[in-house]
Amino acid sequence: MTYQPNWLLVSFDQWRGDWFQQPWLQIPHLKRFASKAWQPNSCITASPQCVPARASWLTGLWPSQIGVTRNCDHKLPHDSPSFVRRLQENGWYTSLVGKTHWHPHSRGVDLRDSSLLLKDLGFDECIEVAGPKALCEVSCDLTDDWIAYQPSLLDLYRLDLRERHNNKLLVKPSILPIHLYPDIWIANKSISQLTQLSKLSQPWFLWVSFPGPHEPWDTPEPWSFIHQENQIPSAAACPGWVYSQPKHSEYYLRQKEWDHELAYHNFTEVRFDYANHMALLDSQFGRLLDALPQSDQTVISVVSDHGELLGDSNLLYKGCFLEGAVRSLALHHSHCLSPVLPRPAVIGLTNFLHSVCSSLIDCRDLSVDFNHFAFSEFGSELLVTDGNYKLTVDATNNPLWATSLVADPLEQINQLDSNDLTSFPLAEFLSAAAAHRTYCADTP
């Protein structure tokens, strides 16, 4: 009989991949896991916003092929491609606990009403929750538990989120009891799920999808004191070249929006809380590993949908192609993983997940298609990167800005402003951008 390992997939929401290897970041469980795992030097999201990124990683399609290149209310069609359905069709029992965002999370929605969609996408069972902001709007098992614990807790949570909405930089611990904090509740449910899955006579797939470290900045005690504020690097300065970008370009629009939105630009507490939230998530990851049955028969992958800018360039959240927004996590560990598997300079997150799926079904070592470039789409713009250089182009492939991550990791210099572009492979990158556009237009 062909060997079919179990697969535990752990995903985080808005975890910036370029922070992962920071020596000051206290995430011992994940760093210990990474020391034994396969990982690229850089993993790039398909889009620096949640809805298109998550639709892409499930379906294997680019956001432009799906027709969603920025956040909006969107519902994946029931017959969408799905790597989870592919696993299910090849004998895996498939389960998810956590956030999906493959259908609208708008006011009045009960997430359990979308159970048929998730079954059609390939999940045998699902305990779905929304992100922290949408939990004010929707109903799910978690909000039911809030109300059961204290009838007024959901209303208090809504008041708390409203205060945070009015002050984007407000940092204070969550009002929720620890066991009802979303990330911890999801870990508890997932540990129970692992116990049930271990009784199956077939291989299983469990996707644990944490909504953290996505803001609001509400890390509860005791994790809110893990780091020291002076450990964490200051936010990167806003490069002056952004204001000479075309007025319709995404980076320019984002910069002007936040310049107007924020009354002051002090991101120290926000970055401090974000690092502490990472420590909370790390502790939940450690709990999952401790509870994992059949660990020698289970491969484990860790990913994030995109990053978080945390004040870099005086910006919050994501929605542009700066490194803090487009860098994701990609870690993979298998007991049969080849010790000589190459470590690519860059891969796309969607390609990574679908390659892991293929490697399990075909019963072989992880074999990613090591393309020279990775791409990310947002609005009508496209990012092309080889892990060392980056180029952003508009809808007609006209260059907008370019950076050298080796010489200028904080992206303070637009290479296109230089009179000497001999060190930047512009023609090669423009050719890659054109090829990507053609592929997306020609491939159904």
GUZAZA-220083 format. One record per residue (C-alpha): residue number from 1; x, y, z. Coordinates in pm, whole numbers, plus 50000, padded with zeros to 5 digits. Example, Ala and Ser with C-alpha at 12.3 -4.5 7.8 and 13.67 -1.06 7.14 Angstrom:
REM residues 2
<1; <51230; 49550; 50780>>
<2; <51367; 49894; 50714>>
//
This chain:
REM residues 444
<1; <50000; 50000; 50000>>
<2; <50124; 50350; 49917>>
<3; <50236; 50539; 50224>>
<4; <50010; 50840; 50289>>
<5; <50127; 51062; 50577>>
<6; <49901; 51291; 50774>>
<7; <49939; 51664; 50712>>
<8; <49913; 51935; 50976>>
<9; <49897; 52279; 50814>>
<10; <49926; 52576; 51051>>
<11; <49857; 52924; 50913>>
<12; <49881; 53269; 51068>>
<13; <49705; 53584; 50955>>
<14; <49923; 53888; 50881>>
<15; <50251; 53741; 51013>>
<16; <50534; 53920; 50834>>
<17; <50787; 53668; 50717>>
<18; <51082; 53907; 50726>>
<19; <51059; 53918; 51107>>
<20; <51082; 53543; 51154>>
<21; <51459; 53513; 51188>>
<22; <51506; 53823; 51404>>
<23; <51733; 53711; 51694>>
<24; <51539; 53914; 51950>>
<25; <51203; 53757; 51860>>
<26; <51105; 53509; 52132>>
<27; <50931; 53230; 51945>>
<28; <51128; 52924; 52064>>
<29; <50889; 52654; 51941>>
<30; <50873; 52788; 51586>>
<31; <51247; 52856; 51569>>
<32; <51321; 52505; 51692>>
<33; <51084; 52369; 51429>>
<34; <51244; 52587; 51159>>
<35; <51591; 52457; 51247>>
<36; <51481; 52113; 51124>>
<37; <51243; 52227; 50850>>
<38; <51282; 52306; 50482>>
<39; <51235; 52674; 50400>>
<40; <51313; 52916; 50118>>
<41; <51509; 53233; 50175>>
<42; <51196; 53431; 50089>>
<43; <50830; 53339; 50041>>
<44; <50602; 53587; 49861>>
<45; <50225; 53609; 49898>>
<46; <50007; 53605; 49588>>
<47; <49857; 53932; 49710>>
<48; <49923; 54162; 50007>>
<49; <49559; 54149; 50116>>
<50; <49362; 53873; 50283>>
<51; <49077; 53784; 50046>>
<52; <49281; 53749; 49723>>
<53; <49573; 53583; 49905>>
<54; <49353; 53319; 50070>>
<55; <49154; 53252; 49753>>
<56; <49479; 53200; 49566>>
<57; <49640; 52963; 49814>>
<58; <49336; 52733; 49817>>
<59; <49266; 52730; 49444>>
<60; <49615; 52758; 49297>>
<61; <49491; 53042; 49075>>
<62; <49627; 53396; 49065>>
<63; <49402; 53671; 49204>>
<64; <49363; 53818; 48855>>
<65; <49239; 53479; 48733>>
<66; <48988; 53461; 49017>>
<67; <48880; 53820; 48952>>
<68; <48964; 53945; 49304>>
<69; <49281; 54151; 49338>>
<70; <49196; 54344; 49656>>
<71; <48979; 54296; 49967>>
<72; <48606; 54289; 49897>>
<73; <48306; 54070; 49970>>
<74; <48371; 53765; 49756>>
<75; <48244; 53408; 49762>>
<76; <48444; 53136; 49595>>
<77; <48231; 52929; 49355>>
<78; <48147; 52582; 49486>>
<79; <48334; 52421; 49197>>
<80; <48655; 52623; 49245>>
<81; <48979; 52426; 49225>>
<82; <49095; 52323; 49573>>
<83; <49407; 52142; 49690>>
<84; <49203; 52025; 49992>>
<85; <48947; 51857; 49766>>
<86; <49235; 51692; 49584>>
<87; <49359; 51546; 49912>>
<88; <49007; 51430; 49998>>
<89; <48968; 51258; 49660>>
<90; <49293; 51073; 49721>>
<91; <49193; 50928; 50056>>
<92; <49258; 51197; 50321>>
<93; <49002; 51292; 50584>>
<94; <49005; 51674; 50576>>
<95; <48931; 51914; 50859>>
<96; <48975; 52284; 50938>>
<97; <48964; 52488; 51258>>
<98; <48991; 52865; 51224>>
<99; <48966; 53141; 50966>>
<100; <48898; 53082; 50596>>
<101; <48750; 53405; 50446>>
<102; <48640; 53231; 50126>>
<103; <48295; 53391; 50157>>
<104; <48171; 53728; 50287>>
<105; <48205; 53798; 50659>>
<106; <47954; 54083; 50665>>
<107; <47704; 54191; 50930>>
<108; <47443; 53929; 51019>>
<109; <47622; 53634; 50859>>
<110; <47631; 53302; 51045>>
<111; <47948; 53128; 50930>>
<112; <47787; 52788; 50980>>
<113; <47550; 52865; 50693>>
<114; <47849; 52825; 50458>>
<115; <47912; 52464; 50558>>
<116; <47794; 52339; 50217>>
<117; <48048; 52562; 50038>>
<118; <48330; 52430; 50256>>
<119; <48219; 52072; 50195>>
<120; <48220; 52138; 49820>>
<121; <48571; 52283; 49853>>
<122; <48681; 51953; 50005>>
<123; <48643; 51973; 50383>>
<124; <48483; 51681; 50564>>
<125; <48435; 51901; 50869>>
<126; <48505; 52260; 50965>>
<127; <48490; 52481; 51272>>
<128; <48510; 52824; 51114>>
<129; <48572; 53160; 51281>>
<130; <48620; 53509; 51143>>
<131; <48902; 53753; 51198>>
<132; <48898; 53975; 51508>>
<133; <48717; 54265; 51342>>
<134; <48455; 54052; 51167>>
<135; <48376; 53874; 51495>>
<136; <48180; 54190; 51579>>
<137; <47956; 54125; 51278>>
<138; <47911; 53749; 51237>>
<139; <47796; 53448; 51438>>
<140; <47997; 53129; 51485>>
<141; <48083; 52872; 51751>>
<142; <48326; 53115; 51913>>
<143; <48077; 53400; 51951>>
<144; <47824; 53149; 52088>>
<145; <48080; 53054; 52353>>
<146; <48131; 53422; 52438>>
<147; <47759; 53468; 52498>>
<148; <47733; 53143; 52695>>
<149; <48017; 53257; 52920>>
<150; <47873; 53606; 52973>>
<151; <47562; 53730; 52786>>
<152; <47703; 54081; 52753>>
<153; <48053; 53976; 52639>>
<154; <47985; 54012; 52266>>
<155; <47847; 54364; 52316>>
<156; <48149; 54455; 52530>>
<157; <48378; 54321; 52259>>
<158; <48202; 54536; 52001>>
<159; <48245; 54847; 52216>>
<160; <48613; 54765; 52263>>
<161; <48667; 54721; 51887>>
<162; <48487; 55049; 51818>>
<163; <48729; 55231; 52048>>
<164; <49023; 55067; 51871>>
<165; <48878; 55160; 51531>>
<166; <48873; 55524; 51636>>
<167; <49238; 55505; 51742>>
<168; <49434; 55282; 51505>>
<169; <49740; 55289; 51734>>
<170; <49561; 55197; 52057>>
<171; <49737; 54913; 52240>>
<172; <49578; 54741; 52540>>
<173; <49508; 54379; 52640>>
<174; <49195; 54208; 52517>>
<175; <48884; 54216; 52734>>
<176; <48821; 53847; 52656>>
<177; <48892; 53570; 52906>>
<178; <49209; 53382; 52809>>
<179; <49030; 53062; 52704>>
<180; <48797; 53263; 52479>>
<181; <49069; 53466; 52309>>
<182; <49042; 53356; 51940>>
<183; <49392; 53211; 51895>>
<184; <49378; 53016; 52221>>
<185; <49022; 52896; 52159>>
<186; <49130; 52771; 51816>>
<187; <49430; 52590; 51966>>
<188; <49203; 52421; 52221>>
<189; <48957; 52310; 51952>>
<190; <49242; 52188; 51731>>
<191; <49395; 51980; 52010>>
<192; <49056; 51812; 52062>>
<193; <49035; 51758; 51688>>
<194; <49377; 51591; 51682>>
<195; <49256; 51342; 51942>>
<196; <48962; 51247; 51721>>
<197; <49168; 51231; 51403>>
<198; <49414; 50989; 51563>>
<199; <49133; 50731; 51581>>
<200; <49081; 50726; 51204>>
<201; <49193; 50437; 50986>>
<202; <49279; 50676; 50701>>
<203; <49531; 50960; 50670>>
<204; <49409; 51298; 50781>>
<205; <49465; 51663; 50695>>
<206; <49407; 51930; 50960>>
<207; <49432; 52299; 50878>>
<208; <49471; 52511; 51192>>
<209; <49412; 52868; 51076>>
<210; <49491; 53125; 51346>>
<211; <49350; 53479; 51302>>
<212; <49654; 53632; 51479>>
<213; <49878; 53829; 51484>>
<214; <49634; 54043; 51284>>
<215; <49545; 54363; 51466>>
<216; <49380; 54497; 51687>>
<217; <49676; 54530; 51917>>
<218; <49522; 54337; 52205>>
<219; <49770; 54069; 52316>>
<220; <49651; 53941; 52657>>
<221; <49862; 53877; 52964>>
<222; <50098; 53707; 53029>>
<223; <50220; 53737; 52668>>
<224; <50185; 54116; 52665>>
<225; <50510; 54134; 52865>>
<226; <50725; 53882; 52672>>
<227; <50948; 54132; 52491>>
<228; <51108; 54458; 52591>>
<229; <51021; 54763; 52382>>
<230; <51388; 54854; 52338>>
<231; <51454; 54515; 52173>>
<232; <51241; 54590; 51871>>
<233; <51383; 54788; 51577>>
<234; <51221; 55117; 51490>>
<235; <51000; 55139; 51186>>
<236; <51172; 55208; 50854>>
<237; <51147; 55567; 50736>>
<238; <50913; 55671; 50459>>
<239; <51122; 55699; 50140>>
<240; <51082; 56034; 49970>>
<241; <51051; 55872; 49628>>
<242; <50698; 55749; 49701>>
<243; <50563; 56103; 49659>>
<244; <50696; 56118; 49303>>
<245; <50506; 55803; 49208>>
<246; <50207; 55834; 48974>>
<247; <49906; 55962; 49167>>
<248; <49703; 55651; 49076>>
<249; <49968; 55402; 49192>>
<250; <49886; 55180; 49488>>
<251; <50185; 55277; 49700>>
<252; <50124; 55649; 49653>>
<253; <49754; 55613; 49737>>
<254; <49831; 55409; 50050>>
<255; <50091; 55662; 50163>>
<256; <49859; 55959; 50121>>
<257; <49577; 55773; 50296>>
<258; <49783; 55704; 50608>>
<259; <49951; 56046; 50607>>
<260; <49600; 56186; 50643>>
<261; <49467; 55916; 50879>>
<262; <49726; 55918; 51155>>
<263; <49760; 56222; 51377>>
<264; <50105; 56112; 51487>>
<265; <50350; 55849; 51378>>
<266; <50480; 55662; 51681>>
<267; <50461; 55290; 51618>>
<268; <50674; 55161; 51907>>
<269; <50385; 55020; 52110>>
<270; <50221; 54865; 51804>>
<271; <50541; 54682; 51707>>
<272; <50589; 54575; 52068>>
<273; <50238; 54428; 52089>>
<274; <50274; 54255; 51752>>
<275; <50593; 54081; 51866>>
<276; <50419; 53972; 52186>>
<277; <50127; 53835; 51984>>
<278; <50379; 53630; 51786>>
<279; <50502; 53487; 52117>>
<280; <50143; 53392; 52208>>
<281; <50102; 53214; 51876>>
<282; <50432; 53039; 51923>>
<283; <50312; 52898; 52255>>
<284; <49995; 52768; 52085>>
<285; <50206; 52609; 51812>>
<286; <50408; 52436; 52084>>
<287; <50087; 52302; 52236>>
<288; <49984; 52160; 51898>>
<289; <50318; 51983; 51860>>
<290; <50292; 51839; 52212>>
<291; <49942; 51708; 52137>>
<292; <50025; 51572; 51792>>
<293; <49952; 51199; 51767>>
<294; <50143; 50983; 51520>>
<295; <50410; 51253; 51490>>
<296; <50636; 51019; 51293>>
<297; <50354; 50979; 51038>>
<298; <50270; 51350; 51005>>
<299; <50424; 51621; 50792>>
<300; <50388; 51978; 50919>>
<301; <50375; 52303; 50724>>
<302; <50361; 52657; 50862>>
<303; <50254; 52955; 50647>>
<304; <50105; 53304; 50668>>
<305; <49881; 53476; 50414>>
<306; <50085; 53802; 50400>>
<307; <50267; 54044; 50628>>
<308; <50204; 54363; 50828>>
<309; <50383; 54694; 50780>>
<310; <50380; 54803; 51146>>
<311; <50475; 55162; 51073>>
<312; <50734; 55096; 50803>>
<313; <50708; 55389; 50562>>
<314; <50456; 55536; 50811>>
<315; <50204; 55271; 50704>>
<316; <49990; 55021; 50892>>
<317; <49849; 54686; 50780>>
<318; <49933; 54581; 50421>>
<319; <49809; 54672; 50072>>
<320; <50136; 54750; 49896>>
<321; <50446; 54567; 49776>>
<322; <50691; 54667; 50050>>
<323; <50869; 54370; 50209>>
<324; <50680; 54392; 50536>>
<325; <50352; 54336; 50350>>
<326; <50442; 54077; 50086>>
<327; <50673; 53844; 50281>>
<328; <50500; 53530; 50411>>
<329; <50609; 53227; 50609>>
<330; <50685; 52895; 50444>>
<331; <50822; 52613; 50660>>
<332; <50786; 52242; 50598>>
<333; <50903; 51938; 50792>>
<334; <50877; 51575; 50695>>
<335; <51063; 51280; 50844>>
<336; <51136; 51158; 50492>>
<337; <51251; 51498; 50366>>
<338; <51570; 51479; 50165>>
<339; <51861; 51644; 50349>>
<340; <51993; 51781; 50019>>
<341; <51669; 51946; 49909>>
<342; <51769; 52285; 49761>>
<343; <51675; 52606; 49938>>
<344; <51548; 52848; 49673>>
<345; <51603; 53223; 49694>>
<346; <51232; 53287; 49653>>
<347; <50904; 53098; 49604>>
<348; <50540; 53194; 49584>>
<349; <50320; 53087; 49874>>
<350; <50049; 52939; 49650>>
<351; <50308; 52734; 49463>>
<352; <50450; 52612; 49795>>
<353; <50117; 52481; 49929>>
<354; <50019; 52306; 49608>>
<355; <50365; 52153; 49579>>
<356; <50335; 52009; 49930>>
<357; <49996; 51864; 49837>>
<358; <50140; 51704; 49523>>
<359; <50435; 51562; 49713>>
<360; <50201; 51386; 49958>>
<361; <49972; 51241; 49694>>
<362; <50261; 51126; 49475>>
<363; <50450; 50989; 49779>>
<364; <50774; 51172; 49713>>
<365; <50990; 51434; 49874>>
<366; <50875; 51794; 49854>>
<367; <50970; 51912; 49507>>
<368; <50885; 52273; 49447>>
<369; <50899; 52415; 49097>>
<370; <51201; 52635; 49162>>
<371; <51115; 52923; 48933>>
<372; <51356; 53212; 48915>>
<373; <51083; 53464; 48999>>
<374; <50792; 53502; 49238>>
<375; <50496; 53730; 49173>>
<376; <50237; 53921; 49374>>
<377; <49928; 54101; 49248>>
<378; <49738; 54393; 49398>>
<379; <49478; 54598; 49215>>
<380; <49607; 54628; 48859>>
<381; <49973; 54624; 48965>>
<382; <50223; 54338; 48966>>
<383; <50535; 54271; 49170>>
<384; <50818; 54064; 49025>>
<385; <51101; 53950; 49254>>
<386; <51388; 53704; 49250>>
<387; <51452; 53747; 49622>>
<388; <51731; 53999; 49561>>
<389; <51564; 54259; 49341>>
<390; <51203; 54378; 49315>>
<391; <51016; 54551; 49034>>
<392; <50661; 54685; 49044>>
<393; <50478; 54751; 48718>>
<394; <50138; 54901; 48637>>
<395; <49854; 54746; 48437>>
<396; <50038; 54798; 48106>>
<397; <50372; 54673; 48243>>
<398; <50523; 55020; 48275>>
<399; <50781; 55023; 48559>>
<400; <50673; 55207; 48873>>
<401; <50950; 55139; 49125>>
<402; <51232; 54895; 49189>>
<403; <51449; 54814; 49490>>
<404; <51759; 54611; 49567>>
<405; <51701; 54406; 49882>>
<406; <52070; 54320; 49918>>
<407; <52202; 54675; 49899>>
<408; <51894; 54847; 50041>>
<409; <51687; 54610; 50262>>
<410; <51476; 54898; 50399>>
<411; <51381; 54998; 50042>>
<412; <51478; 55363; 50076>>
<413; <51607; 55396; 49718>>
<414; <51406; 55361; 49397>>
<415; <51648; 55202; 49153>>
<416; <51454; 55351; 48863>>
<417; <51557; 55698; 48977>>
<418; <51921; 55610; 48917>>
<419; <52094; 55728; 48603>>
<420; <52282; 55398; 48598>>
<421; <52063; 55088; 48585>>
<422; <52339; 54852; 48479>>
<423; <52321; 54668; 48812>>
<424; <51944; 54619; 48791>>
<425; <51823; 54349; 48547>>
<426; <51531; 54560; 48423>>
<427; <51482; 54392; 48085>>
<428; <51475; 54045; 48243>>
<429; <51219; 54154; 48504>>
<430; <50997; 54325; 48245>>
<431; <51003; 54009; 48037>>
<432; <50898; 53804; 48342>>
<433; <50613; 54048; 48414>>
<434; <50489; 54021; 48056>>
<435; <50506; 53641; 48068>>
<436; <50306; 53635; 48391>>
<437; <50036; 53862; 48246>>
<438; <50012; 53645; 47936>>
<439; <49988; 53326; 48142>>
<440; <49706; 53466; 48358>>
<441; <49515; 53592; 48053>>
<442; <49553; 53268; 47856>>
<443; <49506; 53010; 48133>>
<444; <49145; 52946; 48238>>
//
